[in-house]
Amino acid sequence: MILPCHKDDIVRFADIEDLTYIVDLSKKESKSLGFIPKMAYESAITGIKKGKRWSDVCNDRLWVISNNGDLVGFCLASFGNPLSNERRGKIAQICIQQDARKISRGKNLLDNVVAYAHSFGCKNMACGCAEDLESNFFWGAMGWQLIGDRFGISHTNTFLQTSDRVVNIYHFNDPDQLLLF
């Protein structure tokens, strides 16, 4: 499901050809985004995990947004256990490149991700945003509620809080708040 956007913006699922752009942008914004390996982005596109994993199935998805044919951002999200009644999606990373930032682009991208989740019953979404980032204003403006905080985690073990950096946790579960163009 792809929602309508501003006339010059297009949101779509990422293709393998988009990986170079996504990896480059994620490196430029690593202070804000943290680190996710290229293999994780590729898995979100193909649906297949590689390496030593407990499963080779990937339920992450990766979107890109373009403006006038040029990529300007991306969003990586996961959608929890498909067998769970309390399925919760998670925004792992969302980024609009510096020279293309307008709140409507981030909103377009985020609305498409949330609508996708809701289309198959994943009604709760969450994300983490480091406390020291301006991005916290974005999450509030998008209608996401601050519900708590935790310490940062490592990409090698997503369960251990190994950093002293405080990460705010936001929650969203109201599809009626999606404001479409």
N, C-alpha and C positions, 0 to 999 in steps of 0.2 A: 504494500500500500504506500503510495507516494502522494503526499498532500500538495495542493497548489502553493506556489511561492510567489514572491515578487516577480514581475515579468522578466527580469534579467537574470534571476537566480534559478538554478536547477539543482534539486537534491536527488541523489540516486545512490543505489548500492555501489560500492567500490568494485573496481575490476583490478586484476593483477597489474595491468598497465599503470594504475594509479599509485602503486607501492613506492616508487622512487620519490614522488611528491610527498606522500604521507610520511615516510621515514625522514626525509629532509626537514619537513616542517616540525615533526616531533623532536628532532635534534635541536632546532633553533629555539624551541619553546620548552626544552627539557627542565628548566628551573620550575616552570609552572606545571608541566604535565607529569614529570617523573620519567621513568624509563620503562618502555615496553619493547621487547625485542621484535625485529622484523618478522620473525617466524609467527608471532601472535597475530600480527596484522594479516599475514598470508592465510593463516588458519581461519580468521574471521571472514575472509573472502571465499575460500574454497570449502569451508565446513569440515576440514580434516586437520586434526592435530598431528604434528610430527614430533619425533623425539620420544624420550622415555616418559610416557604418560599413563595414567590409569585407564584412559579411554582414548580412542582415536577420533571421537566425535566432538566437534566444536559447535556450541550453540551461540557463539558470539557473532555479531554482525558489524560491518563497517560501512559507513556512508561517507560520501563526499558531497560538497556543495561547490558549484561552479557559478561564475558570473561572466556573462558574455563569452562562454566557451573556455575560460581559464579557471582551473581549480583554485579555490580560496580557503578551503577548510575541510575538516573531517570530524567524524564522531565514531568512536568504538564503544560498543555496548554489549553486555551479556544479559541473558534472560533466565537465569536460574534453572533449577531442576524441573524439566518438563512434566515430571510425575507428581510434583508437589501441589497441594491445594493452596498453599501460601506462597506461590511463585513470586519472586521479586527480581526485577531487572536492575541492572547497575550500569551507570554511565562510567566507563573506565577512563575515557579521554574525550574531550571536545575542544576543538581549536579552530579559530579563524585567524588567518595570517594577518600580521600587523597592519599592512596597508589596505586591508579589505574589511576591517572591523566596523560593523554597524550592528546594533543590537538586533535588527531584524534578521540578519543572516544567521546568527547563533540561534535565534528563536525558530527560524525556519527549519534548521537542522534538528534541533531538539524536538520540535513538534512532530517531525516525521518519525523520529526514533520512538517517541512515546506512543504515537498512533499505531506504529508497527507492533509494539508490545501489547497494547490493548486489543489489537485485532485478533490475537490468539489467547486472550485471557490473562496476560501478565499485567495486572492492574496496579501494582505497586512498583515504584522506581526509586532508586537511591543513587547518591553520588557522594564523593568526598572532594573537598576543596581545601587546600592548605590555608590556614587562618590568615597568613600574611599576604595573600593574593587579592588583587582587585576583582577577580572573578567571583568573589562572594557577592558582590553587588548584582552580578548577572543572575545568579541562582535565586536571589530574593526577588528580582524584577520578573523572573519567569514564573513566580508563584510557588517555588519550592520552599518547603518549611525547614528551617534549621532545627534538628531534633537532638543534637548532641555533638560530641567530638571524640577523637581518639588520637593516638600518635601515628606517625607515618609507618608504612610497611615496606618491605623489600620486594622487588620483583621476583626474587628467587624463592620466597616463602610468603605467600599472600595472607598468611594467618598470623604471623608474628609482627608485633609492633616494635620495630627495631630503631626507629628514629625519634629524636626529641621534637621534631616538627609537629605542631598541632594541626590536625585535619578536621575541618568542620564536616558534619554529616547532614546531608539534605535529603528530604523525602518528598515524593509527589505521587498522588493517586487520584487526581480529579480530571478525567478527560474532558469535562465540560469547560475547563479553563483554557483549553487549546483555542486560541484565537486565530482563525484562518483568514487569509486575504480574500 
